[in-house]
Amino acid sequence: MDHGAKLGSALADKIRKVKALILDVDGVLTDGRIVIGDDGQETKSFNVRDGHGLKMIRRAGVEVVFLTGRTSRVVEHRARELGVERVHQGALDKLSVFDEILASMGFTRYEVAYMGDDIVDLPVLRRAGFSVTVRDAHEDVLKAVDLVTQNPGGRGAVREVCEIILKVQGKWETLTERYRA
């Protein structure tokens, strides 16, 4: 199946250029809820399929970066589990950090996908070569992006995007061959 044709040629062209996927955390990798126990410890819930999608996309040579305004040890632990080495927390000015990430990785904005869900993500979503949000994002974000996932944040939306990128770039079949053997 030609996944590029299904999405439209202009969008497929953007996706083919993607060398890095930069993700907001709360509301994208999670459903946006933060649970704080009596002891003050924070917990978040992550979707295992999103995690596997990130492992697959990394295996295919696409860099993964977390970019979040909050700071949480939970995010550090999840990144370590997934092999995500570039984690930027406490980013109050996400656009400046985004530009620093591009410079450090040697990528142009057109080679980067960004996935965010709230109005604080709008500047980066507008700058990224391929912008994505989750179906339960803020209404202003829904209007500003190239693609809206069918799944909500924390419920397989990241996996959905990973699969789209891999399929449009022609890497899906080879990457998943071992699961079909």
C-alpha positions as CSV (number, residue, x, y, z in Angstrom):
1,M,0.0,0.0,0.0
2,D,1.3,3.5,-0.8
3,H,0.8,5.3,2.5
4,G,2.0,8.5,1.0
5,A,-0.9,8.6,-1.5
6,K,-3.4,8.0,1.4
7,L,-2.0,11.0,3.3
8,G,-1.6,13.3,0.2
9,S,1.7,14.0,-1.6
10,A,2.6,17.2,0.2
11,L,2.2,15.6,3.6
12,A,4.0,12.5,2.5
13,D,6.9,14.6,1.2
14,K,7.2,16.2,4.7
15,I,7.2,12.8,6.4
16,R,9.8,11.4,4.1
17,K,12.3,14.0,5.2
18,V,11.9,13.2,9.0
19,K,15.2,12.3,10.7
20,A,14.1,13.1,14.2
21,L,10.8,12.9,16.2
22,I,10.6,15.3,19.1
23,L,7.8,14.7,21.6
24,D,6.2,16.7,24.3
25,V,5.5,14.3,27.3
26,D,2.4,15.2,29.2
27,G,-0.7,14.8,27.0
28,V,1.3,13.1,24.3
29,L,3.2,10.2,25.8
30,T,0.8,10.3,28.7
31,D,-2.9,11.1,29.0
32,G,-2.0,14.4,30.7
33,R,-2.9,13.3,34.2
34,I,-0.3,13.6,37.0
35,V,-0.8,11.6,40.1
36,I,0.9,12.8,43.3
37,G,0.9,10.5,46.3
38,D,0.8,11.4,49.9
39,D,4.6,11.2,50.0
40,G,4.8,13.8,47.2
41,Q,6.0,11.3,44.6
42,E,4.7,11.8,41.1
43,T,3.6,9.0,38.8
44,K,2.6,9.0,35.2
45,S,1.1,6.3,33.0
46,F,2.7,5.4,29.7
47,N,1.4,3.2,26.9
48,V,3.5,0.2,26.2
49,R,2.7,0.3,22.4
50,D,3.9,3.9,22.3
51,G,7.1,2.7,23.8
52,H,7.5,-0.1,21.3
53,G,6.8,2.3,18.5
54,L,9.6,4.5,19.7
55,K,12.0,1.6,19.9
56,M,11.1,0.6,16.4
57,I,11.5,4.1,15.0
58,R,14.9,4.4,16.7
59,R,15.9,1.1,15.2
60,A,15.0,2.5,11.8
61,G,17.5,5.4,12.3
62,V,15.1,8.1,13.4
63,E,16.3,10.0,16.4
64,V,13.8,10.5,19.3
65,V,13.9,13.5,21.7
66,F,11.7,14.4,24.7
67,L,11.0,18.1,25.1
68,T,8.8,19.0,28.1
69,G,8.1,22.1,30.2
70,R,7.8,20.0,33.4
71,T,10.6,18.3,35.2
72,S,10.0,14.8,36.5
73,R,12.2,11.8,37.4
74,V,9.5,9.6,35.9
75,V,10.3,11.0,32.5
76,E,14.0,10.3,33.0
77,H,13.2,6.7,33.9
78,R,11.0,6.2,30.9
79,A,13.5,7.7,28.6
80,R,16.2,5.4,29.9
81,E,13.9,2.4,29.4
82,L,13.4,3.4,25.8
83,G,17.0,4.3,25.1
84,V,16.1,8.0,24.5
85,E,19.2,9.9,25.3
86,R,18.1,13.4,24.5
87,V,15.7,14.6,27.2
88,H,15.0,18.3,27.7
89,Q,12.9,19.0,30.8
90,G,11.9,22.3,32.4
91,A,11.8,23.9,28.9
92,L,9.7,27.0,29.6
93,D,10.7,28.4,26.2
94,K,10.3,25.3,24.0
95,L,11.1,27.1,20.8
96,S,14.5,28.2,22.0
97,V,15.3,24.6,23.2
98,F,13.9,23.2,19.9
99,D,16.3,25.5,18.0
100,E,19.2,24.3,20.2
101,I,18.3,20.7,19.6
102,L,18.3,21.3,15.8
103,A,21.7,22.9,16.0
104,S,23.2,20.2,18.2
105,M,21.9,17.4,15.9
106,G,22.7,19.2,12.7
107,F,19.2,19.0,11.3
108,T,17.1,21.6,9.6
109,R,13.6,22.2,10.8
110,Y,12.3,20.4,7.8
111,E,13.9,17.2,8.9
112,V,12.1,17.2,12.3
113,A,8.7,16.1,13.4
114,Y,7.2,17.6,16.5
115,M,4.3,16.2,18.5
116,G,2.6,18.4,21.1
117,D,-0.9,18.9,22.5
118,D,-1.3,22.3,24.1
119,I,-0.9,26.0,23.3
120,V,2.6,26.1,24.7
121,D,3.6,23.8,21.9
122,L,2.2,26.0,19.1
123,P,5.5,27.9,18.4
124,V,7.4,24.6,17.9
125,L,4.5,23.0,16.0
126,R,4.6,25.9,13.6
127,R,8.4,25.7,13.1
128,A,8.7,21.9,12.7
129,G,8.8,20.4,9.2
130,F,6.1,17.9,10.2
131,S,3.7,18.8,13.0
132,V,1.4,16.3,14.8
133,T,-1.0,16.4,17.7
134,V,-3.3,14.0,19.5
135,R,-7.0,13.9,18.9
136,D,-7.7,15.3,22.4
137,A,-5.4,18.3,22.0
138,H,-6.4,21.9,22.6
139,E,-8.6,23.3,19.8
140,D,-6.0,25.8,18.7
141,V,-3.4,23.1,18.3
142,L,-5.9,20.9,16.3
143,K,-6.2,23.7,13.8
144,A,-2.4,24.4,13.5
145,V,-0.9,21.0,12.7
146,D,-0.3,18.8,9.6
147,L,-1.8,15.7,11.2
148,V,-4.1,14.8,14.0
149,T,-3.9,11.2,15.4
150,Q,-6.9,9.0,15.7
151,N,-5.8,8.1,19.2
152,P,-5.7,10.4,22.2
153,G,-2.6,11.2,24.2
154,G,-1.2,8.3,26.2
155,R,-3.4,5.9,24.3
156,G,-1.3,4.9,21.3
157,A,-1.1,8.2,19.5
158,V,2.8,8.1,19.5
159,R,2.7,4.6,18.1
160,E,0.4,5.7,15.4
161,V,2.8,8.5,14.4
162,C,5.8,6.1,14.5
163,E,4.0,3.7,12.2
164,I,3.0,6.5,9.8
165,I,6.6,7.7,9.5
166,L,8.0,4.2,9.1
167,K,5.4,3.3,6.4
168,V,5.8,6.5,4.4
169,Q,9.6,6.2,4.5
170,G,9.3,2.6,3.3
171,K,10.9,1.1,6.4
172,W,7.9,-0.6,8.0
173,E,7.9,-4.0,6.1
174,T,11.6,-4.6,6.7
175,L,11.5,-3.5,10.3
176,T,8.5,-5.7,11.2
177,E,9.5,-8.8,9.1
178,R,10.9,-10.6,12.1
179,Y,7.5,-10.4,13.9
180,R,5.7,-12.1,10.9
181,A,8.1,-15.0,10.5
